[in-house]
């Protein structure tokens, strides 16, 4: 894979990176070139030209409409869509079945703007990799690749930062800078697939941001990834997570989307959840669980309740019993996530405490999983993501208990 090296002007400041073409730049897919925990400054250069139409933000249907407006046949749009995503083209000139005249026209009126890999961190303890990606406006997001024996999961960000300010999550401390476009979200998957030696099997929207605060772009990106001309990812292999935005949960149910839904609960009483997740002051546990029940009854799809387990906060046997009562009426599974240390305010429970909690929770007779997060040593685990200018959220992939 041809790439370009990068002259680093300022590591975490506001100055831009200057791309330098170098035919000897290594291939990012080679894991031997990734120094554990260090910067790896190999990247494709960014496009400029914001006045031109960014084609990556178009769904296939929108791209067909755009090409039709240019007087081109719909099949040309399908070819370009496939080149952008499935074939990984970064320049119009790489599209070998497109006429030279159309390529020249597109180079004048449109762009293939894309994210830029600033660096990749690799966990010495696992094959987990965290990518810091630079957007066209210079802002950055993080994406995590989590290979396991039976699957390869990618954790995508939906926003730059997050506006929900969950007390235990590093991303929320960034504040919300802006939403990502559908193209910026989907391009994270393209970048991950370029460095992965195995096909990506699962996609989770559990990175930076609240996906349902960027509902339209997230669902559009999921549709693009699901499209056979892009990556053809199965709908049930795409999971969208939310901290509990009740109107969007109901909208998701009404639209009967085939993608999986995960809801972050993390507490069993409102007083506690108000502190951990301030969104609870707007939609409390009762309202949230009513929305969850509405979703499962409307769609007949099982949802996942996520529960981050924190020492001395929500890890008692009484918490477990209340969680059983909350989850039982809903068609769901419960995914327990032992806390990943961020700033010392909260701690992970002792192993025996985790085991006792799970033992009590197992009396609920609903599916129960525990997510032993990977990538904690490179701040890539659940709740730790933040662009080295602050933090955010992946981790995942539940292991049956």
N, C-alpha and C positions, 0 to 999 in steps of 0.2 A: 504494500500500500504506500503510495507516494505521499509524503507529508512535508511539512516545512518546520524548520527550527524556529526558536523564538528568542529575541533579545529581551531580557527582563530589565525593564526600566525601574519599576517600583513593585515590590512583591505584593503588598497589601494596600498600597495607596491608590490614589485616583488616576495616576498617570497610565497611559496606555502601553500596551506591548507592541513592539515593532516586529512584524514577521520578516524572516529572511529565508528565501528559498535555498534549499541545500539538498542536492541529489543523494547525499550520504546520510540524511536523517533516518534514524532507525524506524522500524515498523512498531507501532504501538501495541500490536497484538502479541508481540514477543514478551512473555512475562519475565524473561531474564533481564530485560532492559529496565524493569521497574525496581527502583531502589526502595525497600520497605521504609515507609514513613518519611520519605524525602520527596522534594519537588522533582517532577519529570517534565521538562519544558519542551515537549514536542507537540506540535499542533498544526492544524490547517489555518491559514490566515483568514481574517474576517472580510466579508464583503463591505463595501461602502455604497453610497448611492441610495439614500433613503427616499429619493423622489420617485424611484421606480417601484413597480408593483412586486411585493414579496410573495412569490408563488407558494412557498412552504406553508403559508397561513391558510391556503385554500383546501377545503375538502375536495374530493374527486368531483362531486356535483358542481361545486363552485368553480373548479378549474375548467370543467366542460363549458360552463356558461361564459367564462372569461375567454376561452379560445373561440367559442362561437361568436362572441362580440368582435373578435379580430378577423372573422371570416374564415376561420380554420375549422376543419372537421372534428367532431367529438373524439375520434380515435387518437388524434394528436395529443389531446389533453390526457388521455389514458396512458399514452406512451411516456409523456413527461412526468406524470405522477409516479409511474413505476420507476423511472430513472431516479427521481428525487429520493425515493424511500427504499424500495426493494433493491435497487442496483447501486445505491449510495453515491450518485453523481453529485459533485460539488460545483461543476462548471457546465454550462450549456454545451460546450464543445465536446464533452464526453458522451453526448447522446448520439450514438452512431447511426440510429435509424431515423433521425430528424434531418430534414433538408437543410442545406447550408444557408439558404435564404431565410428560413424560419429561425434558425439559430442566431443569425445576425440581427434579426428583428427583436428577438427576445433579449438579446444582450443589450439592446438599446432601451427597451421599455420595462423590463422585469429583472428581478434578482433571485438568486438562490441563497439569500442571506441565511446564515447558520450560526450555531454556537461555536465557540472556540475552546478547545481543551487547554487550560492554563497549566494544570498539573494533575497527576494521578498519584494517590497514596495507596500502597498495598499493605495489608495486614500481614505481619510475619507469622501470626498464629493461624491464619486461614488464607483462602484465595480471595477474600473480599477485597474489592477495590473501590475507592471513592474518587470520583472525578469532580474537579472544580471547573465549571464551564462559564466562560465569559460571553455575555450577550452583546448585541449590537450597540447598546447604549453604555456599555462598560460595566454594567452591574453583573453580579455573579450568582450562580446557584450551584447546588451540589446534587449529584446523582450517585447512587450506589449499586454496584454489581455484586451479587451474592451467589456464587456457585456452590452447589451442594451435590451430593452423589446422585440424587434422582431428579434434580431440577436446577434451573438457573433463573434466579429472580433479579429483576431490576426495580429499584425504588426511584420513582420520579417525583420531581418537585413541580408544584403548580403555581407558586407565587415566589416573588423575591421577598423573603421574610414571611411574617404572619401577623395578623392583627388581633388574634384571640388571646394572646398573653397568658397561655397556660403556665402555671407557676413552676412546673417541673420540667418544662421543655425549653431547650436552648434556642430554638427557632423563634419562639414567641418573644424572646428578649430583643430580637432585631427590630420589632415593629414591622408593619407592612409597607414595603416600598412600592411595589406594583404587582399586578397580575401578569402572568406569562401568557403569550399567545398560544394558539393551538400548535403552530409551527415550532415554537420554542420548546413546547412540551414534547412533541413527537421527535424533535431533533435530539433530545437527550437519549432516546432509544437508539437512534442511528449511531450516535457516538459510542454508546456502550457496545453495540453489536460489532463495531469496528475493532474493538480491543478484546472481545470475548472469543476464546477458542472453541466455545460450544454455543449452540443456538439458545437464545433466551426463550424460556418456557412460560414464565409467569411475570406479570407486570402489576405493581402495586403503587397506587398514588398515596404514598405515606411519607414523602420527602418534605421539603420546605413548603409551608403554606397550608391553608385549609381548602381542599379541593372544591367544596361546595360554595366557597366564597368566590370561586371562579368557575361557576357551574358550566356555562356555555362552552368555554374554551376547553375545559377538561373533558366534557362529553364529546366534543368535536374531535379532540385528540384521540380519545379512545376509539371512536369510530374510524379514524384514519388508520390507527394501528391494526384494527380488526380487518380492514379492507384487504382483500386478496392481492391487490396490486401494490400494497405496501408491505406489511409483514404477516398478514393473515393470522394474527394471534386470536385464539379462540376466546369468545366473549366471557366464558366462565373461568378463564385464566387471567382476567383483568379484574382487579379489586380496587374500588374507590373507597377511601376512608373519610369519615367526617367526625368532627368533635361534637356534633349534635345540633346542626342547623335544621330545625324542625320543618320549616316550609320547603326546603330543598329535599329533605327526605320524602316528604309527601309528593313533591313534584316527580322525583325519581320513581316513586311507586306508580303514579298516574301514567307516566311515560312507559312503564313496564320495560325498563332497560334490562338487558340480559347480563350486564356486568354485575359482579358480586359487590356487596355493600358491607363495610365494616364500620362500627360505631364505637368511638372511644368513650367509655363510661367512667372508669377509674375511681369511683366512689359510690357508696350506697346510701348516703344521706345528703340532703341538699346543703346543709351548713358546711360540710367538708368539700363537696364539689364546687361550691361557690368560690372557695379559696383556690382549689387546684385548677379549676376551669371556669373563669368568670362568665363564660357564655351561659352557664347554668342559671345566672341571675335573670336571664331573658327567657330561657326555656328550661325549666327544672326537670328533675329526673322523671317525674310523673308525665309531663308533657312529652319528654323525649321517648319514654317507653311506649306511650300511646302511639306516637308516630312510627316507632319500630314495629309495633303490632299491626298498624295499618299497612305498612310496607309488606310484611310477610303474608298477611291475609289477601292483599290486593294482587301480589305477584306470585305467591306460593313458593317464593325463594327463601332459603335460609339465610339469615344474616349472622355476622360475627360481632359479638360484644368484646371489645378490647378492655383489659383491666391491667393497668400498670401497677405493680405491687411495690409499695414503699414501706420501709421499716418504720414502725410506730405511727404510721399514718392511716393505712387502710388494709393492714395485714392480719387483723385479729380473727379469731374463729367466729366472732359475732358479725364481722364484716362478711365473712364467707357465707354465713347463714342468711344474711340479708340479700347477698348477691344471688343466692339460690332462689329466694322469693321473687326477686326482680326478674330473673331470667326465665323462670319456669313457664309463665304464661305466653312467652314469645317463642316462635319457631327459630331457634338460634343455637349457635355454639358459643362457648366462652373461651377466649384466648387470654391466658394470664402471661404477663410480660414482667419478669423481675427487673426492677429499675436499673438503668445504666447511669452511673455517677456522672454528674455534669459539673456542679459548682460547690458541692459539699452541703447544700441545704437539705437535700434528701439523700437517703441511703438505700441500698439494696438490702432486703431482709436476709438473715442467716439461712443457710440451706434447710435446716430443720424447721424453721418457721415457714418457709415456702412449701415444704412437704406437708406440714400440718394443714396449711391453708388449702392446698390442692386436695388433700384427703377429705376435708370437710365439704369442699365444693363438689366432689365427686358424688355426693349423696343426691345431687340435683337430677341425676339421670338424664342430663343433656350432654352432647359432645363437648369434651373438654380438652384443650391443648395448652401447651406452654411454649412460649417462644424464647428459646435461648439465643439472644441476639448475638450476631457476629459483627466483627469490625470495631469493637469498643476501643481497641488499642490505637485506632486511627480516627476516633471520634466519628465513626460511621454507623454506630448502633442506634437503636430506637431512642429518639429524644435528643440525640447528640448533634445532629446536622446543623451546621451554620457555616457560612462561607469563609471561614478563617478571618472573617471580618465581624463574625458573630456565629450563631448556630442554628440547627434544625433537626428533622426527624425521619430516619429509616430503621433498620435493624433486622428484624423479622425471620419469616418462615417458621411456622409452628412445627414443633415436633410432638407427636402423639405421646401422651403420658399414660 
